[in-house]
Every structure is written in C-alpha cells, then in structure tokens.
C-alpha cells in the first residue's frame, strides 16, 4: 500500500498467508494489511521476536523530503524501529529496474553494515538511488531530508469519487535545491543516505551506522 506511512490496522482482522518463495530455503509470508502491519506481524508472530534487522523495499519511486513520513516503505521501517529492531528503507526511480545488479550490490553492502553489532539498536535509515538511465552512480553521500511543501490536487473519477495526487513543491515548481539534502544529492547522480533517531524520528547526521553504510556504498561504486 502506497502513501499509508506508518499506519497499522488497529482492531482489525489481519490474515497472514504463506506463499511459495522465490529464494530456496527462505520462507515467504504476506499480510492483507499495511506495510507497517507486515513488519509488526513478521517480527511478533512469524519470526517470534528473533529478528536482527528489517529491510523495506525496493520501492519504485524515491521517498525524499517530507514524503518519507507518507511513504509506506519508510513507514514499515519506522514500525520496526519502534519495536526495537534496526531497519533501512530502499527506494529507486519509478521507471528503473529493481533487479539492477549495481543496486543489488549496494543494498547487500549497506545491509551488512545494518546488521553489524556496532549499528545502534532501533537505528533507522533511508536510502534512495538516483535514476539509472545515466552512466552509473557518481558516489554516495549522507544527507538530510529536503525542506519542501507538498502540492496536491483532487481529480474526479468515473465512480463518483475523487483521486488524490501529490508531489513535492520543490520538484514541481523547480525551486532551488538546498545543498546536502536528499533531493539535491540525487540530482548529482549520487546515492542519498539518511539516518534518523528511531525513537524521535529526528534526522541524525552523526549516526555511526550511517557513516559505515556510506563507506560501504562507495566501495561498491568505486
């Protein structure tokens, strides 16, 4: 579910189903709820509180600026951190290949750092990849969420209701990008990594796990 943030299905019946896994010896489960539900039920029910870390994504579409708190992908990571389990959300361009090998290697490298005992308990991270149509990535940087308002519009549909469309005003109005923010880092074709305090959701540029993830990503990129 897109755009549900860290929403949970309180006081509703949520069904857990096991599906055929595409990875040998790795069980696969699904829930008919929100991304946050999948984490809550996965940690507490399916894996009986034996989870070391949660990886959310890859989402087709970047989650930057204030959209991180609307995103179901990052919302799942928020719920994980709220349960005391460190987590990282990954997002890619809306038309890019989620099976891209370079992206996969970067995710593997940064997730290895996420799993490190040196990474804070309930650490919370957000990683966005720039468009793949250019010739490779130019590196990886830590960054803060870009300050931006949202622009929304409602469009009537054929069923008597309305559909909501939303985007960052920063992008739509082509406003000046603030250096060191996620949207600006992506504009330079660099992977954008952000860390948040898992308890307060405040951006944490000094997080030690973040620095190791940046270094790991840059080793892969070369």
Buried (B, 14 or more C-beta within 10 A) or exposed (E): EEEBBBBBBEEEEBEBEEEEEEEEEEEEBEBEBBBBBBBBBBBEEBBEEEBEBBBBBBBBBBBBBBBBBBBBBBBBBBBBBBBEBBBBBBBBBEEBEBEBEBBEBBBEBBBEBBEBEEBBEBBBBBBBBBBBEEEEBEBBBBBBBBEBEBBEEEEEEEEEEEEEEEBBBBBEEEBEBBEEBBBBBBBBBBBBBBBBBBEEBEBBEEBBBBBBBBEBBBEBBE
